[in-house]
């Protein structure tokens, strides 16, 4: 059955090759890009019984010949992010960067699924996983025009990247920044379950987004519109032990290349860029405990 799969035009500024990381693999960025494109096409091909399309067709009522449009949307150190449009259905696609070892994307897929099972309110749902050759990917719930929480790389000012009407940075007003920080801590506490909590977090730029319902001049819109979009791993700890780790580690500004992060001395806070205040952390812990009670 004839199927149209298109690659581009892309949504993120610049060409995908500007954001592809090959490390010391001995291949060119261009070659890596071709492998990525080939994997994405295979993942949505109706000729592959194990494809993403085959896995999600019944969930969304997709026909085998549904046209597929693939557009580069964003990037991180671990993955590249694409938007897949399948007729009227849109899903986010996360495929490993060439330098990312196989298995890390599958682990994140499984971890996100575990979080959804704990509390679906504040996490993107992963739908299906696919792997071939040197690449693996999963697709998840797509949040239209999501706002990426980040510290501006030039100034460390806390804010968000807004893709609409063009990709740009906007800073938080002070009260909003404090509430965003407390809400992030609250979600980490909320998702502690079965003697383990989220670890290896990168809360600046990679792990948390805001949906379009967020209004930074209305603080009560912050928590309901924050979503966790990455879950690299867990740390084994009781709830009290985990909260103590949060109290210690988020008083420190970190980046993933810092010695304490690379050595494993810091378990949870792997990229915050700027330290939180004790007040933000404690308010977040209190809020997180309330969220846990709500879902019990």
C-alpha positions in Angstrom: 0.0 0.0 0.0 1.5 3.4 -1.1 2.5 5.6 1.8 4.0 9.1 1.8 6.7 9.9 4.4 8.3 13.3 4.2 11.3 14.7 6.1 11.2 18.4 6.7 10.7 21.3 6.6 11.9 21.5 10.1 10.5 23.6 13.0 13.7 24.3 15.0 16.1 27.1 13.8 18.8 25.8 11.6 19.5 22.4 10.1 19.4 19.3 12.3 23.1 18.7 11.5 24.0 21.7 13.6 22.7 19.8 16.7 23.9 16.3 16.0 26.6 15.1 18.3 28.9 12.3 17.1 31.5 12.4 19.8 34.5 10.2 18.9 32.6 7.8 16.7 34.7 8.5 13.6 31.7 9.4 11.4 30.8 12.7 9.9 27.7 14.6 11.0 26.3 14.3 7.5 26.6 10.5 7.7 25.1 10.4 11.2 22.2 12.6 9.9 21.5 10.1 7.1 21.4 7.2 9.6 18.9 9.2 11.7 16.7 10.0 8.8 16.7 6.4 7.6 15.8 5.2 11.1 12.9 7.7 11.4 11.5 6.6 8.1 11.8 2.9 9.1 10.0 3.6 12.3 6.9 5.0 10.5 6.9 2.6 7.6 3.7 0.6 7.0 5.9 -2.1 5.5 7.5 -2.9 8.9 5.2 -5.0 11.3 7.3 -3.7 14.3 7.2 -0.1 13.3 5.9 2.7 15.5 3.0 3.1 13.1 2.0 -0.5 13.6 2.2 -0.2 17.4 0.1 3.0 17.7 -2.3 2.5 14.8 -5.1 1.0 16.9 -4.7 3.6 19.7 -5.3 6.5 17.2 -7.3 4.8 14.5 -4.6 5.2 11.9 -4.8 3.7 8.4 -1.8 1.9 7.0 -1.4 4.5 4.2 -1.6 7.5 6.5 0.8 10.2 5.3 3.7 10.9 7.7 5.5 14.2 8.1 8.7 14.3 10.2 10.1 17.6 11.4 13.1 18.3 13.6 11.7 20.2 16.7 14.4 20.4 19.4 17.5 18.7 20.8 19.3 17.6 23.9 22.6 16.0 24.8 21.0 12.5 24.9 18.3 12.8 22.1 17.1 14.7 19.2 13.4 15.6 19.2 11.1 15.4 16.2 7.4 16.0 15.6 5.7 13.3 13.6 2.4 14.3 12.0 0.3 11.3 11.0 -2.7 12.8 9.3 -4.5 14.6 12.1 -2.4 12.9 14.9 0.8 14.4 16.2 3.3 12.6 18.4 6.8 13.6 19.8 9.7 11.4 18.6 12.8 11.1 20.7 15.8 9.4 19.0 19.2 8.9 20.5 22.1 11.2 19.6 24.8 9.2 17.8 27.1 9.5 20.8 24.4 8.2 23.2 24.8 4.5 24.0 22.0 2.1 23.0 19.8 1.3 25.9 19.5 4.8 27.4 16.5 5.7 25.3 14.8 2.4 26.1 15.4 3.0 29.9 13.9 6.4 29.7 10.9 5.0 27.8 10.4 2.5 30.6 11.0 5.0 33.4 8.4 7.5 31.9 5.9 4.6 31.7 6.5 3.9 35.4 5.9 7.6 36.3 2.6 7.5 34.4 1.6 4.5 36.4 2.4 6.4 39.6 0.6 9.7 38.7 -0.3 10.6 35.1 -1.1 14.2 35.8 2.4 15.7 35.4 4.3 13.5 33.0 4.2 12.9 29.2 2.9 9.5 28.4 5.3 7.3 26.2 3.4 5.3 23.6 5.8 3.0 21.7 9.5 2.1 21.3 11.5 1.1 18.2 15.1 0.2 17.5 17.1 -0.7 14.5 20.9 -0.6 13.9 22.6 2.1 15.8 19.5 4.0 16.8 16.5 3.7 19.1 13.6 5.9 19.7 10.2 6.2 21.4 7.1 8.3 20.7 5.1 10.1 23.3 2.3 12.5 23.9 2.9 15.8 22.0 2.3 19.0 23.8 1.7 21.7 21.2 4.1 24.7 21.4 5.4 23.7 24.8 7.6 26.1 26.8 11.0 24.7 27.8 12.1 25.7 31.3 15.7 26.8 31.2 18.4 29.2 32.4 19.5 31.4 29.6 23.0 30.1 28.6 24.4 33.7 28.2 23.1 35.2 31.5 21.7 32.3 33.6 18.5 34.2 33.9 15.6 31.8 34.7 12.9 31.7 32.1 11.6 29.7 29.2 12.0 29.2 25.4 8.7 29.9 23.5 8.5 28.5 20.0 5.7 30.8 19.1 5.5 32.9 16.9 9.3 32.3 16.6 11.7 30.5 18.9 12.8 33.0 21.6 13.7 33.3 25.3 11.5 35.0 27.9 12.5 35.5 31.5 10.4 34.7 34.5 9.4 37.4 36.9 10.8 36.8 40.4 7.7 35.3 42.0 7.2 33.0 39.0 10.8 31.7 39.1 10.4 30.9 42.8 7.1 29.0 42.2 8.5 27.1 39.2 11.5 25.9 41.4 9.2 24.9 44.2 6.9 23.1 41.8 9.8 21.1 40.3 10.9 20.0 43.8 7.2 19.1 44.5 7.0 16.8 41.5 10.3 15.1 42.4 8.8 14.4 45.9 5.4 13.3 44.3 7.0 10.7 42.1 9.0 9.1 44.8 7.4 5.7 45.1 8.4 2.1 46.1 11.6 3.3 47.8 13.0 5.2 44.9 13.0 8.7 43.4 14.0 10.3 40.2 17.8 10.8 39.7 20.1 12.4 37.1 17.7 15.3 36.6 18.5 18.2 34.3 16.0 20.7 35.4 17.4 23.5 33.3 16.7 22.9 29.6 15.9 19.2 29.4 13.5 17.7 31.9 10.5 20.1 32.5 8.2 22.0 30.2 5.2 24.2 30.7 2.0 23.8 28.6 0.3 26.8 27.0 -2.1 27.1 29.9 0.7 28.7 31.9 0.5 32.4 32.7 3.4 33.7 34.7 1.3 36.5 36.1 -1.0 33.9 37.7 1.0 31.7 40.1 -1.9 29.2 40.4 -1.4 28.2 36.7 2.2 27.0 37.2 1.9 23.6 38.9 -1.1 22.4 36.8 0.9 23.1 33.6 4.3 21.7 34.4 5.1 18.3 32.8 8.1 16.0 33.2 9.4 15.0 29.8 12.6 13.0 30.7 13.4 10.3 33.3 17.0 9.1 33.1 17.0 7.0 36.2 16.2 6.4 39.9 18.0 6.5 43.2 17.1 3.9 45.9 16.2 5.8 49.1 13.4 6.1 51.6 11.2 9.2 51.2 12.9 11.0 54.1 16.3 10.1 52.7 15.3 11.3 49.2 14.0 14.6 50.6 17.3 15.2 52.4 19.1 14.6 49.1 16.9 17.2 47.5 17.6 19.6 50.4 21.4 19.2 49.9 21.8 18.9 46.2 19.6 21.7 45.0 21.4 24.3 47.1 24.2 23.8 44.6 24.4 25.1 41.0 25.3 22.2 38.7 26.0 21.3 35.2 26.4 17.8 33.8 30.2 18.2 33.2 30.9 19.3 36.8 33.3 17.0 38.6 30.8 16.2 41.4 28.3 15.2 38.7 30.7 13.1 36.6 32.1 11.3 39.6 28.6 10.4 40.8 28.8 12.3 44.1 25.6 14.1 43.2 22.8 11.7 42.5 19.8 13.8 41.6 20.8 17.3 40.6 22.9 16.9 37.4 22.0 20.2 35.7 20.3 23.1 37.6 22.6 25.9 36.4 21.6 28.0 39.4 21.2 27.1 43.1 17.7 27.1 44.6 17.0 28.8 48.0 16.1 26.8 51.1 12.7 28.4 51.1 12.0 27.2 47.5 13.1 23.7 48.4 11.1 23.5 51.6 8.0 24.9 50.0 8.4 22.4 47.2 8.7 19.5 49.6 5.6 20.5 51.5 3.7 20.8 48.2 5.0 17.5 47.0 3.8 15.7 50.2 0.3 17.2 49.6 0.3 15.9 46.0 1.2 12.4 47.2 -1.8 12.5 49.7 -4.1 13.6 46.9 -3.4 10.6 44.8 -3.5 8.0 47.6 
